[in-house]
Amino acid sequence: MPHADDRTWLIDTPNTTYVLALDDDDRLHGLHWGRRLNREQAADLPGLHAPRARPVFDGLDARLDLNPAAAFRYGQTGLQVRFADGTTELELRFTGAHRDGDELALGFEDRHYPLDVRTVYRTFPDTDVIERRVVLRNRGDDPVEIVRADSATWVLPRLDDYRLSQLHGSWGAEFQLTRTRLPYGETLIGSRRGITGHQSNPWLALDDGTAGEYSGRVWSVALAWSGTWRMTAERSTDDRVSVSIGFGHDPVAFALAPGETLETPASAGLCTDGGFSAGAAAWHDYVRGHVLAHPGEVRPVLYNSWEATGFDVSAGSQMKLAERAAALGCELFVMDDGWFGARVDDRAGLGDWTPNPDRFPDGLAPLIDHVHGLGMGFGIWVEPEMVNPDSDLYRAHPDWVYHRPHRRRSETRQQLVLNFARDDVREWAHEWLDRLLRDHGVDFVKWDMNRPFTEAGWPGAEHGDRLWIEHTRGYYAVLDRLRADHPRVRIETCASGGGRADLGVLARTDQVWTSDNTDAIDRIAIQEGFAQLYPAQVMGAWVTDSPNPFTRRAAPLDLRFHIAMTGALAVGGDLRRWTERDLSRAEALVAEYKRVRETVQLGRRYPLRAGTVQGVQFNRGADTAVVAWRLERRFGYPDPLLPLHGLDHGARYRDEATGRVRHGAVLAEHGLDLGLSEADPASTVIRLRRID
C-alpha cells in the first residue's frame, strides 16, 4: 500500500519499499528501492532533506523517477515533448497526490503550457511487483508533439558495480540470456520492427555482479507492450543507474490533439532477494496472479500439423494425423497454414479466409467433427495482420497495407502488413474471425505474425507515425472482442516463433509459441531464457522429428520429450513416419507428462545443475517433479548427484516410480541420484511426493 505525506511517498509491497520524494523544484526522485522501510526509517534517507543539488555534472539525473527533458538534463529523459511554438523543455510543478486503494497517482502540470502529467503506481498484496504508467493530457488548443513517453524510470540504489542481464536473439534463437557488466553512459535495448521482436525482449535485470542462481539481490523490469519499444539503462559517472522503459522508438513522434489523453502501457518493476531464480519465480507468480486470464488452467497436450504437412493440407491428411495424435494422448489438434483461399504455398491466399474448396469440398465441419469425435479439441492457424499481393483482399483493398508514396512495397515471405490502425481493417478482421469461431467448433486459435513493418506509412493520415502505437492497440482490440464473444476459445500468440512474447499480449492470450526451432538441445537455452519472466504453462514446447527439421541434428525421443516437458508439452512431428516403437514410447511419455503437468505448469521452478548434469525442478504442494538430462559424459566419470531446492529438510519424499523414500535434507545437501543411462545423451523424469 502506498503511504504518503505532502512531499514523500512510500510504495510498499510485501517485502520491499520504493520511496519517492519531491525536491524544492518539484523534481520527483527515487530515493530507495529495496527492503521494507517504515516512515521513520524513510525519513532518515540520504538526500531527502538535502539542499537543492547542483544541476550540472553531478549525475543526479539518474535519481529522477519522473525524468522529463528540461534544463541541464544531458542524459536520457523518459518524457520528451514539443509544443506548438517549438519549445521542447518541460518545467513541471506538483499539483497533488491521489490514493485509490492500491494505486497512487502523482499529478504535475507544466508551469506555462496546458499539459498535465500524471505518474501512477500500483501494488498488489501478494507480490513485490510494482506497476507504473504515465498519463498525459493536453488541455490546450494546439496539438503537442509526443517525442517520448516512457511508462517508467526505475531508480536503482548505488551498488559497487552493475551487471546487466538481458534476452537477445534472432529467429530460431530467441530468448538467449546474457549477463554483462553495464558500461557507463546509455545502453539502449529495443525493437523497431512493429512487434516485440526476436532480437530483444522487454525485460532486463540488474545486480551488483555477485548474484547467483540462488543468492543475491536482483532488480528487474518489464514492459506490457507488443509493439515497438525501448529500454535505456543509464550509468552515470558517479555510478548511479536508472532504467527508462516505454513504447515507441526513435525517430517516431506523434501529436497529442487538444483535449486528448495518452496513457502508456504498464511497466512492472521487481526487487528480490534469493538470486535470479527467486526473481524468475516472483515474475511467474505475478503473471499467474495478475496477467493471465486463466491462470489456474493447465494447458492441453496439443498436436500441430505444420511440420508433418507444410502447405500440403487436405481434410483426409489432417484426419489421419488427428487419429495418430489422439492415440498418443494428445488433447488438442491444431491445423496450421494452408487450409484457406489459394494457399498452396506462401505466395498467395493470405487475406482470403475461407476454406480452400479443393482441399475442403465440404468445408471444415467434417474435419472438426472428426477431431471432436476422437476426444480432442480443434485448433486452427490464422495470420490476420498479413496479406499476399496475390489475394482477392489485396486486389480489392491495396490501400489497406502500410506503404508510402513513391516507394516500393517491400515483401517478406511474399506478404505485406495490413494497417490495423484503420477502423475498417479491424472491423474486417473481427468479422471473419468472429464468423470462423461462431460457425465452427473451434476451440483454439494460433495467431501468427510473420514479418516486421517496412515502409510503415499511412498516406492521408494526419499523424501517420501514430500507426506504430495504434496498430498494437488495434490488435489488442480485436483480441479483446474475440475473447469477450468467445470466452471458451483459447489463443496462442506466435510471430515466426517467439517474436511477440510480452506481458501485454499475455493479458489477452493463453500461451506462446516459443520458437520455430524445435531442436531439443537448442531449446534448453531458449527455454531457460524464456523462463526468466514467463511461467512454464505459457511456454509452448514441441516434440518433432529426428533429425530435427531446423538444425538437422539427431536426438533420442526421450530427450526430445523430456526437454519439452518443462513447458506446455506439444507434438509436431510427422506421426505418419514414426515407427510403432516410437509411437508406443511417445504414448507412454505423454502419459508421464500428464502425471506431472500440474506440478510443472503451476509450480515453483528451480534450475538445476551439477557438473555435466542439468535440469529443472518444479514444486507444488507436496509434489516435486525433476526433469534432468546429461548431454555428454566426460572421461567416463560417473554422474554427480543433483541437489534439489525448496524441499522441507525435515520431511521425507517418496519416489513415485520406485517407492524409495528419501530425506529432504539429504536431497538438498547432497542430491538426487538420477540413474541416467550410460549412453549419451540421457534424460529422465522423477516424481517425488512429500509423505510427512
N, C-alpha and C positions, 0 to 999 in steps of 0.2 A: 504494500500500500504506500502511495506517496504521502510524505509528511512535509509540511512547509511552514515557513514564516513569510514575512513580506519579501525577502530577498534571497532566501536559501531554501533549497528543497532536497529532501531525502527520498529517493525512489528505492523502496525496499522490496527484495524478493526473499524467498525462504532462507537463503544463505548469504546474500550479498546486498550491498548498498551502492547506489550510484548517486553522488552528491553534485548538485548544481548550485551555482551562486552567481548573482549579478555584481559587477563592479560599478564604480561611480559613473561610468559611461554607458551603463545598461548592456554591457557585453556579457554574454552568458558563458560561464566557464564550467568545465567538468573537473571537479576537484578530487574525486575519489571514485574508483570502481574496483571493489574488492570485497573483503569480508564485511559482515554486518557492522554498522556503526549506529549507536543511538545519537540523539540530538546533542547531548552534552559532548560526546566524543567528536562529532562532526564540527562542532563549534571551535574545536582546537586545531582544525586542519590548517596546514601552512597555506598562506595566500588568501585565506578567507577574508581577513581584515587588513590585508596589505595595502599600502598607498597605491595610487594609480601607477601602473607599470610604464616604464619607458616604451614607446611604441615602435622603436626601430632597433633591429639587430638583437632583440632579446629572446627570440624564439618562442614567445608566449602564444603565437597563433596556434600552436599545436595543442593548446589547452582550451580552445573555444569549442563548446558544444554546438552553438549556433555560430557559424563562421561565414558571414556574408562578405562579398567583395566590398572593400572600403579602404580608407586611407591607411597606408603603411602595411597593408596585407600583401606581402610579396609571395607568400606560399600559396598552396592550393586553397581555394574557397569553395564551399559547398552550395552557396546561393549567389547567383550572378544574374543581374537583370540589366536591361537598357530601357530607359524611359524615352518618351516621345521626343524630348529635346536633346537626346544623345547622352544624357547623364547616365553613368554606369555605377557610381559608388552608392552604397546604401548607408544611411545613418538611422539606426533603429533606436526607438525608445520603448521601454516596457510599458504595457497598458494593463496588465493584470493577469492573475492566475485563476484557473477554474479547475476544481476537482469534481469528478463524477465517478464514484465507485473506485475502480482500479485504474482510472485514467487521470492524468494530469496534463492540462493544456496551459502553456505559457504564451501570452499574446504580446505582439510587438507591432509597431507601425513606423513607417518612415517619417522622419521629422518634417519633411516638406511634401513629398509626393503621396497620393492617396493609395498606398499599398499596405495591406495588412499581412503579417506573417505570424503563423501560429505553429509552435512545436508541440507535438502530442506524444506522451509516453504512456505505455500500457504495461501493466504487470499482471501476473497470474498467481494464484495461491499455491500451485503445485509445481512450479518450475522457476528456475533462476533466469530464464529468458526475459528480456525487456524488449518490447516493440516500440519503435519510434517512427513517426512520419511528420511531414511538414505540410501545412495548408497555406496557400497564398490566395488573397482576394484583392482584385482590382476594384477600388471604389471610385475611380476617376472616370473621365470622359474619353480618354485616349488609351489605345492599347499599350501594354507593357510587354516588351520582348523578354522571354524567359530563355536565358542562355544556359543556366544550370540550376537545377533544383533538386539537390540530393535529399534523400529521406533522413539521413542521419550523419553526424560526425561523431564518431566514438572516440573518447579521450582515454588513453591508457595511462596508468601510473608510470613513474620513472622506474626503469629496470636497468640492471647492469649492462645488458645487451638485449638485442631483439632478434628473434628468429621468426621468419615468415613461413607458414605452411599454406600451400595453395593447391588447387586442382587444375592441371593443364592437360592438353591432349590434342587429338585430331580424330577424324572419322576412323573408327575401328580401334582407337587407343584413347578412349575418353577416361576422365577421372584419374589421371596419373598424379599421385600425391608426391609433392616435392617439398623439402624443407631447406631453406637457405637463409643466410644472415641478411637482415634487412639493411640495405645501404642507406646512406644519408641522401637527403633530397626526396623526390617524389617517385614512388613506384606505382605505375598505372596498370591495372588489370581490367579487362572488359570484353565486350562484344560489340561489333558494328555491323552485324550480319542480319539483324531483324529478329533473331531468336536468341535464346540463352547462349547457345553456341557449344561446339565440341572443344574449342580451343581453351576455354576457361569456364569455370562455374562460379556463380556469385556467392562464394563462401571463402573466407580465409581465417586463419588462426595465427596468433602471435604468442610467443612465450619468451623467456629470457635466455633461451638456448640450452637450458639444462633439463627441461621437462622430458619425461619418458612416457611410455605407453601407460604406466600405472602410477606415475609420480609427477608432481609439479603442478603449477598453476598455469592455466591456458585461458586466453581471451579469444573469442571467435565471433564473427559477424556474418550475416547472410542477408540476401535481398529477395523479397517475394515478388519477382517480376520475370516475365517470359520473353521480353523483347530486348532491345539493346540496353546496355548497362555499363557502368564503370565504377571501379573502386580505386581510390587513391590512398595509399599508405604513405604518410609523410613523416620522415625522421629529421628533426631539426638539428642544428649544430650543437644545441645544448642537450641533446639526447632526450627530447620529448617526442612522443609518437601519437598521431591520431589517424583514424581511418574514416574517410568520407565515402559514402556509398549511395548510389541512386540510379534512376533510369535515364535513358538518353545517352548520347555520345557526341563528342566534338566532330565536326563543327555545327551540328544540328541545333537550331534555335527556333522558337515559335512564339506566337503572340498570345497573350492573355487579354481577352477582349474586355471592354468596360463592363463591370458588374459580374464578371466571370470568376469562378473559384477553381483552383487547381489543388487537388490532393494527391500527394505522392504515394506510391506503394510503400508498404511497411518494410523497414529494415529491422532485423532482430539481432540483439547482442547478448552474449553469454560469457560469464566468468565462472570457471570451475576449478576446483582442486581435484587431484587424483589422476593427472596426466591426460593424454589425448583420448584414451578410451572412456574416461568419465565425461569428457566434453561430448564425444560422439553419442554416448548413451543419453545424456541430457537433451541433445538435439532430437534423438529418436522419440523420447517421451514427449517433447514439445510437439513434434509433427503428429504423433498419435493423438495427443490431447487437444490440440488447438488448430490443426491444419486440415487433416484428412476428414472427409465426410463420413466415412465408415471405418473407423479405426479398429473396431473390435472384430471385423470380418477377417477370416483367413482367406487368402487368395486361392482360387482353384488351380489345380494342375491343368494347364492348357496344352493343346496341340496346335501348332501353326503350320500351315501347308506350304509356306513360301519356298523353303529350301528343297522341298520334295518336287514341286511342280513348276516353280517360277511362273511365267505367264501362261503356261500350258494348262489352263484351268478348264474343267468341264464338270457338269453335275456328276457324271459317273466316276471320274477320278477322285473327286472330293469325297464321294460316298465311300469308296474303298478305303481311302486314308482314314476316314472317320471310324470305320469299323475296326481297323488296326489300332487306332488311338484309344477307342473305348475298351478294347481288350487289354490294353496296358494299364487301365485305370484312370485315364485322363478324364477330366470332368467338364472341359470346355473345348470345343473345336472352333478354330478361327480360320476362316478362308481369307487369304491375303490378296494381293493385287492380281488383276487380270479377269475380273468377273463382269465387267461393265463395258458399255459402249463398244468402240473399236479397239479395245485394249488387248491386242495380241502381242504387243511389245511395248517399249517405253516411248514410242514415237507418236502415239495417237491415243485419243479417248478420254484423257483426263478432263473432267468437266461435264461429261455426259453420263450421269449417274443412274443409268437404267441397265438391267441385266442384258448381257450380250445374247441376242436371240438365237445365235447358232450354238452357243455353249449351254444356254439355259432356255430351251424352247418353251418350257412350261413355267418359266420364272424361277425364283429362288425357293418357292414353297416346298417342292418335293425334297430338295436337299435339306432344308431346315427341318422339315418333318422327320426325315430320316435320322438326322443328328439327334433331335429330341427323343426319337424312339429308341436310340441307343443309350439314353440316360444322360446325355451331355447337353450343356448349354451351347448356343450357337453365337459365334462372333464373326465380325466382318471388318475388313480393312477399308479405310477411306482416306482421301487426301483432299479435303475441301478447299484448302487455300491455293491450290495449284490448277493449272490448265495447260493442255498441249495446244500449240497453234493449230495442229491438225485435230480439231474438235468442232462440233456444232456450236458449243458455247462460245468459243473464241470467234468463230466466224460471225456470230450474232452480236457479240459484245467485245470487240477488240479494245475498247476504251476501258474495260474493267481491269486491265493489268497495270502494274506500275510501269511507267515509261516517261521519257522526257522528249520534248520536241527536237527533231533533227538528230536524234541519237538512236543507235541500234537498240533492239530489244534482245539483250544477250540471253541465250538459253543455256541452262544446265539440265542435263538429262532430258533434253528436248521439251522443257517446260518453263512456264513463266509464273509469276506470283500474282494472284488475284488481290485486289485492293480491298481488304477487309475494313478499311477505314470508311468505305462507302456504305451508306444505308442500304442501297439496292443490292449490293453484293451480299451483305449479311442476310438480308431477307431471303435472297435466292438460296443461300447455303442452308439457312434454317428450314426453309420449306422442303427441300428434297431430303435432308437428313431426318426431319420430323416424319415425313411420309415413309421413308425407309424403315424407321423404327416402328411407326404406327401400323403399317400394313404387313409387317413380317414379325416373326417371333425372334427378334434379335435381342440377345442378352448382353452382348459385349461389343464395343467399338474400339478398334485400333486406329487412332487418329494420327496420321503421318504428316510430315512436312519435310520435303526432300531437297530444298535448295535455299540458299540465302538470298537476300534482296540485292538487286543491282538496278541501276537507273531508277532509283526509288523516287520517281516523280509522280505528280498528280496534276496534270495540266488543267488549268481553270480553277483550281482550288485556291482560296485566298491565302491560306497558310499551309503550303504543301508539306513543309518539314514536319508538321504535326502528325503526319501519317505514321511516323516511327513509333509514336505512342498510341495513336488511335487504332492501328492495326491490332496491337496486342489487346487493347480494350475491346475491340470488336470480336476478336477470337474468344476472349473471356465471355462476352455477352452471349454468343451463340452457344457455348458450352453451358452457361448458366441456364439458358432457356431449355435446352435439351434435357438437362438433369432435372429441372423442375417438372417438365412434361412427362418424362420417362424415368421416374425415380428408381426403378428396378434395374435399369441398364448400367453396366459398369464400363469405364472408359480407361484406355491405356494411352498415355502420351508417348509419341515417338517422333523423332526428327532425324532420319538417317541414323538411327540408333539413339544415343543419349544427347542429342543436340538441343533438347528442350526439357530440361530437368531442373526444377527450382521450386521454391515454396509457393510461388504464385500459381503455377499450373497444378501442383498437388492439392490445392484447395478445391480444384474442380475436376480432378481425375482420381483414379484409384491405384494406378501403378505406372511404372516407367519401363519402356523398352530400353535397357541399359546400354547396349552396344550391338551393332551388326556383327561384331567379332564374337563368335561363339566358341573360339578355341579355349579349352578348359584352362590351359596354363596361362595364356594371356589374361583370361578372366580373373585370375587370382588378384592381380594388381588393379584391374579395372574395378572390381567389386570392393576391394579394400578402400580405394579412394572414394567410391560412391558412398560407402558406409560411414564416412566422416560426418555426414549430415543426414543421410536418408536411411530409414529403417529397412530391415530385410523384407518386410511384407510388400513394399512397393518396388522391389528390385527384380525385374523380370530376368530370369536366368534360364537359358535354353540348353538342352542336350541335343547335339546334332551329330552328323555322320563323322566317321573317321576313315581316311584323313579329313581334317576339317576343311570345308569349302573355302574358308577365308585365308587360312595360313598354310594349308596342305600338310599340317603336322598330324601324325597319328597319336592317339591316346586311348587307353583302355576304357571300356564302357563304364566301369565302376568309378574311375576318376572323373569322367565327364559328368556323371550323375552326382557324385559327391560334391564337386565344386558348385554345381547348380543348386544343390540342396541348401546352401547357405543363403538363398534368397527365395523368391517365389518361383518354384520349380516349373519348368515347361519343357516340352519336347518339340523339336523342329526338324528332325531328320526324315529321310525318305524311308518310311517304315516298310514300303514295298520291297526294299532291298536288304533289310535286316534279316539275319539268319534266325531260324527258330530258337536257337540257343540264346541269341541276343534279345529276342523278343521276350523269352521267358525270364531272363535275368532282369530286363527292364521292368517287367511287371512286378517282380519282387522288390526292386529298388523304389518304384513309385509307391508301393505299399509301405515300405520302410519310411519314406519321406512323410507319408500321411501320419505315421505314428509320432513323428517329431515336429510336425508342421506348426502346431500352435506354439510350441516352445521356441522354434526358430523365428516365426513371423512376429510373435507378440512378446518375446522375452528380451532380457538384457543381453547384449552382445559383448563378448570378450575376445579380442585377437589373441592367438596363442603362438608361441614359437619356442623351440628348444633345439639348437643345432640345425640339422638338416630337416627336422620335422616342424611343420607348422599347421595351423588350423584355426577354427573358430568355435567358440563355446557359447551356448545360449542357456540362460537360466530363467525359469518361470515357475514360481511357486516351489513345489517340491521336485520339479523335473529339471534335469540338465541334459542337453544334447551336445555332444562333441563331434564335430566333423573335422577330420585331420588327414594329412597326406604327407608323403615324402616323395619328392621328385627324383632325387638321386642320392644313393648311398656313396660315402667316401671311404676308401681304403678298407672296405669290409667291416667297418666299425658297427657295433650294434646300435639300434635306435635309442636315443635317450628317452627317459620318461618325460611326459609332457605335463608340467604343473598347471593346475586349474585355478580359477578365480571365482570369488563371490560365493564360496561354499561356507557352510556352518562348520567351524572346526570341531565342534563338539558332537556333530551328528555323524551318522553312518549312511552310506549310499549303496544301493543295490544296482549292480549291472543287470539291466532288464533282459539281456540276451543270455548271459551265463548264470545268473543268480548269485554271483560272487558279491560279497559285501565288503566295502572299503570304507575307511575312516576319512572324514573330510579333512582333518588336519594333515594326514599323510598325503592325500591327493593334492592339497595346496602347497605343502612344503617340499614334497619330493616328486610327485607327479603320477600320471596315469600311464600304465603300460598298454600301448595301443595294439600290440600283437600284429603289426603290419607284416605282410609277406615280404620275402627277401627280394623279390623281383621289383625292378623299378619301372614306372612309378607305382606306388602303393598307396591305398587310401582306405578309410573306414568311417563308420558312424557308430558311436557308442552312446547308449541311453542309460542315464543314471537316475535313480529316484531316491530321495531322502526318506529314510524309514524311521528315524527317531530324532 
